[in-house]
Amino acid sequence: MTTIVPTGGMVIGRHGLLKAFLSSCVGLALYDHKSKLGGMLHILLPEPVSDVPDYHTSYYACTGIPTFIDAMVEQGACIDTMEAFIAGGALVDSFSVRDLSINFAYKTVEITLSLLKKHGIAIKTLEASGVNPFCLTFRLDTGACSIEPILLEKPVKGVRKKPMDRETIEKTIERLLPVPQIVFNIAQMLSDDNVDINTIAAEIKKDQVLSAKVLRMCNSSYTGLPRKIASIDQAIVFLGSKVLLQMVITAQIENLYHSSDGGYSLCRGGMFHHAVATARLCKALATAQKKISPDIAYTAGLLHDIGKVVLDQYIDKMQPLFYRMIIEHKEDSSKVEQDIIGFDHCQAGLMLAEKWNLPDVLKDVISFHHAPEVARDNSEIVNLTYVADVLTNRLLPGLELEKVDTSNLQASLLALGILPRNVYRHLNVLADLY
């Protein structure tokens, strides 16, 4: 049985196959030949920037690795006969050689090596740094480990480019599940500081399925609430109206993103999980920047890749070719989409946004989040979404198939007034997403 170890995850046992998808994150596998016990830890960041709850200690190298080693020992392992396998810790991209301040990954690797040395644990395999994402695969019964690129070249026999015209894309949009009017109503409420809480509750309660989804999200690790929420009214009291509105839109958008593990998704629900991660990081960066509304930033992050919903079925049929062209050409995935389909997800997303009559600010984010330098209007939120998208792709590479050109990253951070070295402190919002 294969278990995917998510970000911040720690799995220990004697049977089964463990996998972790790694880019800037670091994967650490330990195996004790004497007790035949093994395990894996998926580390998000080097160290916390503030106090974190006990259940978050595994997300950080400085707290997670000692916890991991102690847990192995408690279950019968011996430190003297342990060996370690390490992968990940990649740079944000090749440009970062010129500016390492954005690359927190090297510190994660540094702390990992230091703690293993402190405990006297031998390192058998080390495949860290570089600019490529890897999959760390570990067999618990034998301690066998492999580290391979995530985007392995797949056979493309019989797979050809299939350009689509605008009419075909429009027909696909017509077949998509329509977004209920409540989402548009709530989107307007997000920009209204004087929104009436009772109006919000009444809108949500009109849809029993939506209410159930929202309550499920309220009681998940997504919110981290210390008590169980039993009603929409309670949710408003404990979360506040604006946070609840974000959760409503998130619950509705989940219906649109396909739950399959084909097309763009590298795991079930991959597109949706990437959208939520980007949304949370957008909100965190906007809160720190204090120029863009965090509520609008969250919605922008949630919807930035909505065009992939339109193109997903076409990418699914050509996924091996899509993989291969991204590897060989090392180009932004939107350019590869243009080459094999004739449309990219930014263009398809704009067509969908126009169909839904979304606000101009969201249309600009959807259109230009892969090329922020082109945006004339709403450039700040476009740059913000681009930055969040780049970082989410690097920290959570196992969610969806995408390559974002990072050559504009430093310019976007400069335009936002965010120092690269300060980005790190906001990345803990990517914890507890799935």
C-alpha positions as CSV (number, residue, x, y, z in Angstrom):
1,M,0.0,0.0,0.0
2,T,1.3,3.4,-1.0
3,T,1.0,6.4,1.4
4,I,1.6,9.9,0.3
5,V,3.2,11.8,3.1
6,P,1.9,15.4,2.9
7,T,3.6,18.6,4.0
8,G,4.2,18.4,7.7
9,G,3.4,14.7,7.7
10,M,5.3,12.0,9.7
11,V,4.7,8.3,9.0
12,I,6.5,5.4,10.9
13,G,6.0,1.7,10.3
14,R,7.3,-1.6,9.0
15,H,5.2,-2.2,6.0
16,G,4.1,-0.2,3.0
17,L,5.5,2.3,0.5
18,L,5.9,6.0,1.4
19,K,6.1,8.8,-1.1
20,A,6.7,12.6,-0.7
21,F,6.7,15.2,-3.5
22,L,9.4,17.7,-2.8
23,S,10.8,20.9,-4.2
24,S,11.7,23.5,-1.7
25,C,10.5,21.2,1.1
26,V,12.8,18.6,2.5
27,G,12.0,14.9,2.8
28,L,13.8,12.8,5.5
29,A,13.5,9.0,5.6
30,L,15.0,7.0,8.4
31,Y,15.5,3.3,8.6
32,D,16.9,1.1,11.4
33,H,18.2,-2.2,10.1
34,K,18.2,-3.8,13.5
35,S,14.5,-3.3,14.4
36,K,13.4,-3.2,10.7
37,L,11.5,0.1,11.4
38,G,11.4,3.0,9.0
39,G,9.6,6.3,8.6
40,M,9.4,9.5,6.7
41,L,9.1,13.2,7.6
42,H,8.0,15.9,5.1
43,I,9.5,19.2,6.3
44,L,8.0,22.5,5.1
45,L,10.4,25.2,6.6
46,P,13.6,25.4,8.6
47,E,12.1,26.9,11.8
48,P,9.0,28.7,13.0
49,V,9.0,32.5,13.2
50,S,6.6,32.5,16.2
51,D,5.1,30.0,18.7
52,V,3.4,27.1,17.0
53,P,1.0,24.5,18.4
54,D,2.3,21.1,19.2
55,Y,0.6,19.5,16.2
56,H,2.6,21.9,13.9
57,T,6.0,20.9,15.2
58,S,6.5,18.4,12.4
59,Y,6.4,21.2,9.7
60,Y,9.8,22.6,10.8
61,A,13.2,21.0,10.7
62,C,14.4,22.3,14.1
63,T,11.3,20.9,15.9
64,G,10.1,18.1,13.6
65,I,13.4,16.1,13.3
66,P,13.9,15.6,17.0
67,T,10.3,14.6,17.4
68,F,10.7,12.2,14.5
69,I,13.8,10.6,15.9
70,D,12.2,10.3,19.4
71,A,9.1,8.7,17.9
72,M,11.3,6.1,16.0
73,V,13.1,5.3,19.3
74,E,9.8,5.0,21.2
75,Q,8.6,2.4,18.7
76,G,11.8,0.3,19.0
77,A,14.4,1.8,16.7
78,C,18.0,2.3,17.7
79,I,19.8,5.5,16.8
80,D,23.1,3.7,16.5
81,T,21.8,1.6,13.6
82,M,19.7,4.2,11.8
83,E,20.6,5.6,8.4
84,A,19.1,8.6,6.7
85,F,17.9,9.5,3.2
86,I,17.4,13.2,2.3
87,A,15.8,14.8,-0.8
88,G,14.4,18.2,-1.7
89,G,15.6,21.6,-0.6
90,A,15.6,23.0,-4.2
91,L,16.1,26.6,-5.0
92,V,13.0,28.6,-6.0
93,D,14.5,28.5,-9.5
94,S,17.8,29.0,-11.3
95,F,17.6,32.8,-11.1
96,S,18.0,32.4,-7.3
97,V,21.7,31.8,-7.7
98,R,21.9,35.6,-8.0
99,D,19.9,36.2,-4.9
100,L,19.7,33.5,-2.2
101,S,17.7,35.6,0.2
102,I,14.4,34.1,-1.1
103,N,15.8,30.5,-0.7
104,F,14.9,29.4,2.7
105,A,15.3,25.8,1.5
106,Y,19.1,25.8,2.0
107,K,18.6,26.5,5.7
108,T,16.2,23.6,6.0
109,V,18.8,21.3,4.6
110,E,21.5,22.9,6.8
111,I,19.4,22.3,10.0
112,T,18.6,18.7,8.9
113,L,22.2,17.8,8.4
114,S,23.2,19.4,11.6
115,L,20.6,17.5,13.7
116,L,21.5,14.2,12.1
117,K,25.2,14.8,12.8
118,K,24.3,15.7,16.4
119,H,22.5,12.4,16.8
120,G,25.2,10.4,15.0
121,I,22.9,9.2,12.3
122,A,24.7,8.3,9.1
123,I,23.5,9.7,5.8
124,K,23.2,7.1,3.1
125,T,21.7,9.2,0.3
126,L,21.6,13.0,-0.2
127,E,19.9,14.6,-3.2
128,A,19.2,18.1,-2.1
129,S,19.4,21.7,-3.6
130,G,19.4,22.2,-7.4
131,V,16.3,23.5,-9.1
132,N,14.2,20.4,-9.8
133,P,11.4,18.8,-7.8
134,F,11.8,15.2,-6.8
135,C,9.7,12.3,-5.5
136,L,11.2,10.5,-2.5
137,T,10.0,6.9,-2.4
138,F,10.7,4.7,0.6
139,R,10.0,1.0,1.3
140,L,9.3,0.5,5.0
141,D,9.9,-3.3,4.9
142,T,13.4,-3.1,3.4
143,G,14.6,0.4,3.8
144,A,15.1,0.7,0.0
145,C,14.9,4.4,-1.1
146,S,14.7,6.1,-4.5
147,I,14.8,9.7,-5.4
148,E,13.5,10.6,-8.9
149,P,12.4,13.7,-10.7
150,I,8.7,14.3,-10.4
151,L,8.3,15.1,-14.1
152,L,9.6,11.9,-15.5
153,E,9.4,11.6,-19.2
154,K,6.4,9.6,-20.2
155,P,5.8,7.8,-23.5
156,V,4.1,10.0,-26.1
157,K,3.3,7.5,-28.8
158,G,0.0,8.3,-30.4
159,V,-0.3,11.6,-28.5
160,R,-0.3,14.7,-30.8
161,K,-0.9,18.4,-30.5
162,K,-4.6,19.2,-30.9
163,P,-5.2,23.0,-31.3
164,M,-8.7,24.2,-30.2
165,D,-10.5,27.2,-31.6
166,R,-12.4,29.8,-29.6
167,E,-15.8,28.2,-30.4
168,T,-14.7,24.9,-28.9
169,I,-13.5,26.6,-25.7
170,E,-16.8,28.5,-25.5
171,K,-18.8,25.3,-25.8
172,T,-16.7,23.7,-23.0
173,I,-17.5,26.7,-20.8
174,E,-21.2,26.3,-21.5
175,R,-21.0,22.7,-20.3
176,L,-19.3,23.7,-17.0
177,L,-21.2,23.6,-13.8
178,P,-22.6,27.2,-13.3
179,V,-21.6,29.0,-10.1
180,P,-24.6,29.7,-8.0
181,Q,-25.7,33.3,-7.6
182,I,-24.9,33.2,-3.9
183,V,-21.1,33.2,-4.8
184,F,-21.5,36.5,-6.7
185,N,-23.6,38.0,-3.8
186,I,-20.9,37.0,-1.3
187,A,-18.1,38.3,-3.5
188,Q,-19.8,41.7,-3.4
189,M,-20.1,41.4,0.4
190,L,-16.4,40.9,0.7
191,S,-15.7,44.4,-0.5
192,D,-18.3,45.9,1.9
193,D,-17.0,46.8,5.3
194,N,-20.5,47.4,6.6
195,V,-22.0,44.1,5.5
196,D,-24.8,42.8,7.7
197,I,-24.0,39.6,9.5
198,N,-27.6,38.4,9.5
199,T,-27.7,38.9,5.7
200,I,-24.7,36.6,5.4
201,A,-26.2,33.9,7.5
202,A,-29.5,34.1,5.7
203,E,-27.8,33.7,2.3
204,I,-25.8,30.7,3.4
205,K,-28.8,29.0,5.1
206,K,-30.7,29.1,1.8
207,D,-28.5,26.2,0.5
208,Q,-28.4,23.2,2.8
209,V,-25.6,21.5,0.9
210,L,-23.5,24.6,1.0
211,S,-24.2,25.0,4.8
212,A,-23.0,21.4,5.4
213,K,-19.8,22.0,3.4
214,V,-19.1,25.2,5.2
215,L,-19.5,23.6,8.6
216,R,-17.2,20.7,7.5
217,M,-14.6,23.3,6.6
218,C,-15.1,25.1,9.9
219,N,-14.4,21.9,11.8
220,S,-11.3,21.0,9.8
221,S,-7.7,21.8,10.6
222,Y,-8.1,24.6,8.0
223,T,-9.4,26.9,10.7
224,G,-7.8,25.5,13.8
225,L,-10.7,26.3,16.0
226,P,-10.6,24.7,19.5
227,R,-14.2,23.7,19.6
228,K,-16.7,22.1,17.3
229,I,-19.0,24.4,15.3
230,A,-22.6,23.2,15.0
231,S,-24.3,26.1,13.1
232,I,-23.7,28.9,10.7
233,D,-24.5,31.4,13.4
234,Q,-21.8,29.9,15.6
235,A,-19.3,30.0,12.7
236,I,-19.9,33.8,12.3
237,V,-19.3,34.3,16.0
238,F,-16.0,32.4,16.1
239,L,-14.6,33.1,12.7
240,G,-16.0,36.6,11.8
241,S,-18.1,37.4,8.8
242,K,-15.3,38.0,6.3
243,V,-13.5,34.7,7.0
244,L,-16.8,32.9,6.8
245,L,-17.4,34.5,3.4
246,Q,-14.1,33.2,2.1
247,M,-14.9,29.7,3.3
248,V,-18.3,29.9,1.5
249,I,-16.6,30.8,-1.8
250,T,-14.0,28.1,-1.3
251,A,-16.6,25.5,-0.7
252,Q,-18.4,26.5,-3.9
253,I,-15.3,26.6,-6.0
254,E,-14.4,23.1,-4.9
255,N,-17.3,21.9,-7.0
256,L,-15.7,23.3,-10.1
257,Y,-12.2,21.8,-9.7
258,H,-12.2,18.2,-10.9
259,S,-11.5,15.6,-8.2
260,S,-9.6,13.3,-10.5
261,D,-5.9,12.7,-10.5
262,G,-5.5,13.3,-14.3
263,G,-5.2,16.4,-16.4
264,Y,-3.4,19.1,-14.4
265,S,-3.8,17.3,-11.1
266,L,-1.0,15.1,-9.8
267,C,-3.1,13.8,-7.0
268,R,-6.9,13.7,-6.4
269,G,-8.1,17.2,-5.9
270,G,-4.7,18.6,-6.7
271,M,-6.0,21.7,-8.5
272,F,-8.3,22.6,-5.7
273,H,-5.6,22.2,-3.0
274,H,-3.2,24.3,-5.0
275,A,-5.9,27.1,-5.3
276,V,-6.6,27.1,-1.6
277,A,-2.9,27.2,-0.7
278,T,-2.3,30.1,-3.1
279,A,-5.3,31.9,-1.7
280,R,-4.1,31.6,1.9
281,L,-0.6,32.8,0.9
282,C,-2.1,35.7,-1.0
283,K,-4.1,36.7,2.1
284,A,-1.0,36.5,4.3
285,L,1.2,38.6,2.0
286,A,-1.6,41.2,1.5
287,T,-2.0,41.4,5.3
288,A,1.7,42.1,5.7
289,Q,1.9,44.5,2.8
290,K,-1.1,46.5,4.0
291,K,-2.0,47.9,0.6
292,I,-4.2,45.2,-0.9
293,S,-7.4,44.0,0.8
294,P,-6.6,40.6,2.3
295,D,-10.2,39.4,1.5
296,I,-9.9,40.3,-2.2
297,A,-6.4,38.8,-2.3
298,Y,-7.7,35.5,-1.0
299,T,-10.4,35.4,-3.7
300,A,-7.8,36.3,-6.3
301,G,-5.6,33.4,-5.2
302,L,-8.6,31.0,-5.2
303,L,-9.6,31.9,-8.7
304,H,-6.3,32.6,-10.5
305,D,-6.2,29.1,-12.2
306,I,-9.9,28.8,-12.9
307,G,-9.1,28.5,-16.6
308,K,-7.6,25.1,-15.9
309,V,-11.1,23.9,-15.3
310,V,-11.9,24.7,-18.9
311,L,-8.8,23.0,-20.4
312,D,-8.4,20.1,-18.0
313,Q,-10.2,17.5,-20.2
314,Y,-7.9,18.4,-23.1
315,I,-4.7,18.3,-21.0
316,D,-5.9,14.9,-19.6
317,K,-5.8,13.4,-23.1
318,M,-2.3,14.9,-23.8
319,Q,-0.8,14.7,-20.4
320,P,2.3,12.7,-21.5
321,L,3.1,15.2,-24.2
322,F,2.5,18.1,-21.8
323,Y,4.9,16.6,-19.3
324,R,7.5,16.0,-22.0
325,M,7.4,19.5,-23.4
326,I,7.7,21.1,-20.0
327,I,10.8,19.0,-19.3
328,E,12.4,19.5,-22.7
329,H,11.7,23.2,-23.3
330,K,11.8,24.3,-19.7
331,E,9.2,26.9,-20.5
332,D,6.4,28.4,-18.6
333,S,3.5,25.9,-18.8
334,S,1.2,28.5,-20.3
335,K,3.5,28.7,-23.3
336,V,3.3,24.9,-23.6
337,E,-0.5,25.1,-23.5
338,Q,-0.4,27.6,-26.3
339,D,1.7,25.2,-28.4
340,I,-0.3,22.0,-28.0
341,I,-3.9,23.4,-27.6
342,G,-3.8,26.9,-29.1
343,F,-5.1,28.4,-25.8
344,D,-3.5,28.8,-22.4
345,H,-5.4,28.6,-19.1
346,C,-5.1,32.4,-18.6
347,Q,-7.0,33.1,-21.8
348,A,-9.6,30.4,-21.1
349,G,-10.0,31.7,-17.5
350,L,-10.7,35.2,-18.8
351,M,-13.4,33.9,-21.1
352,L,-14.9,32.1,-18.1
353,A,-14.6,35.3,-16.0
354,E,-16.4,37.3,-18.6
355,K,-19.1,34.7,-18.8
356,W,-19.6,35.0,-15.1
357,N,-19.3,38.8,-15.1
358,L,-16.5,38.8,-12.5
359,P,-15.0,42.1,-11.3
360,D,-12.2,43.6,-13.4
361,V,-9.7,43.0,-10.7
362,L,-10.2,39.3,-10.8
363,K,-10.2,39.3,-14.6
364,D,-6.7,40.9,-14.5
365,V,-5.4,38.4,-12.0
366,I,-6.7,35.5,-14.0
367,S,-5.3,36.9,-17.3
368,F,-1.8,38.0,-16.1
369,H,-0.8,35.9,-13.1
370,H,1.8,34.2,-15.3
371,A,3.1,37.5,-16.8
372,P,2.7,40.2,-14.1
373,E,4.9,42.6,-16.0
374,V,2.2,42.9,-18.7
375,A,-0.6,44.0,-16.3
376,R,-1.5,47.6,-16.7
377,D,-4.3,47.9,-14.2
378,N,-4.5,46.2,-10.8
379,S,-0.8,45.4,-11.1
380,E,-0.2,45.1,-7.3
381,I,-2.7,42.3,-6.8
382,V,-1.5,40.6,-10.0
383,N,2.1,40.7,-8.7
384,L,0.9,39.4,-5.3
385,T,-0.9,36.5,-6.9
386,Y,2.1,35.7,-9.1
387,V,4.4,35.6,-6.1
388,A,2.1,33.4,-4.1
389,D,1.6,31.1,-7.1
390,V,5.4,30.7,-7.6
391,L,6.0,29.9,-4.0
392,T,3.1,27.5,-3.6
393,N,4.3,25.6,-6.7
394,R,7.8,25.3,-5.2
395,L,6.7,24.2,-1.7
396,L,3.8,22.0,-2.8
397,P,5.0,20.5,-6.1
398,G,3.0,17.3,-5.9
399,L,-0.4,19.0,-6.4
400,E,-0.7,20.0,-10.0
401,L,1.3,19.9,-13.2
402,E,2.6,23.5,-13.8
403,K,5.8,25.4,-14.3
404,V,5.8,29.1,-13.6
405,D,8.5,31.3,-15.1
406,T,10.2,32.9,-12.1
407,S,12.2,35.5,-13.9
408,N,9.8,38.2,-12.7
409,L,9.8,37.1,-9.0
410,Q,12.4,39.6,-7.7
411,A,10.8,42.5,-9.7
412,S,7.3,41.5,-8.4
413,L,8.5,41.5,-4.8
414,L,10.2,44.9,-5.3
415,A,7.0,46.3,-6.8
416,L,5.1,45.1,-3.7
417,G,7.6,46.5,-1.3
418,I,8.3,43.0,0.2
419,L,11.8,42.1,1.0
420,P,12.7,38.6,-0.2
421,R,14.1,37.6,3.2
422,N,10.7,38.5,4.8
423,V,8.7,36.2,2.6
424,Y,9.7,33.2,4.7
425,R,7.7,34.3,7.8
426,H,4.4,34.0,5.9
427,L,4.8,30.5,4.5
428,N,3.5,28.7,7.5
429,V,0.0,29.4,6.3
430,L,0.6,26.5,3.8
431,A,0.3,24.1,6.7
432,D,-2.8,21.9,7.3
433,L,-4.2,22.2,3.8
434,Y,-4.9,18.6,2.9
